[in-house]
Amino acid sequence: MDTIQDFIRTGQFLKALTELRAASVGRPEDQPTARDTFLAELLQQTGDSGRAMATAERVLAGQNVPALERARCHIVIGSVLRD
């Protein structure tokens, strides 16, 4: 996830999205909520608003979602609705 965060910090959202997708292939997800939150953010940043919204809503529908991920998902939803 550090590489993905580095790409996000430098505005390289497509690279981050590609890295996130590659990192999740064939691996058990240790932090599925964090991964899906990153996915929602990256989808929104790369213009896939519909999938971003659906992913954020799916995270929010889960149980025991940490407050940080909930807040980030609400930001994604708000950004999609604003645009």
N, C-alpha and C positions, 0 to 999 in steps of 0.2 A: 504494500500500500504506500510505502514511502516514495517510490518512483512515480506513482500516480499522483500523489500530492505535489511532488515537484513539478510535474507537467501542468497541474492545475494552477499552481502559484505563478507559473510563467506564461499562462494563457494558452497553453498548447492542449486545448480540450479534445481535439480529435485523437491526438497521440494518447492522451490519458484514457479516453474511451476504448481505444484499441488495446491498450495495456490491460485495462480492467477486464475486458472480455477474454483476452488471452490468459490472464492469471486465474480466471475462474473455471477454465475448461479442465475437466477431469480431476478437480481438487475438491475435497470437502470444504464447505464454507465454515470457517471458524467464527466469523462475524457477519452473518447474512444480512443483518439490518444495516450495518455500516456499509457493506458492499452495495446494497440496493439503494441506499441514500446517495452514495457517490454516483451510482448509475443514473438516478433521477436527475441529479444536478448536471451531469455531463450531457444527458439527453436534452435537457432544457437549454444548455449552453450551445449545443450544436444544432439547434433548431427543430428537434423532434419533440414538440410540445405535447402531443397526444400521449406518446409513450412515457414522457417525463411525468405527466399528471397521473397516469395510471400506476406507474411505479411508486410514486410518492404516496398515493392513496392506499396502495397495497401495504406499504410499510406502516402507515398510520393505523391501518386496520388490525395490525398484529398486536399481540399481547406483550407486555413487558418491554416496550420500545423505550430505550433511554431518552431522556429529555432532549439531549443534543440532537439526536437523529430526528425526533419529532419536530423540533424547531426548524431544522434544515429542510425537512419535507414541506413544512408550512411555507417556507420561503420560496421553494420551487413552485408550489401551487399558486402562491400570490403573484409570482413573476409571470407564470403562464397566463393567469387571468388578467393581469395588467396589460400584457402584450396583446 
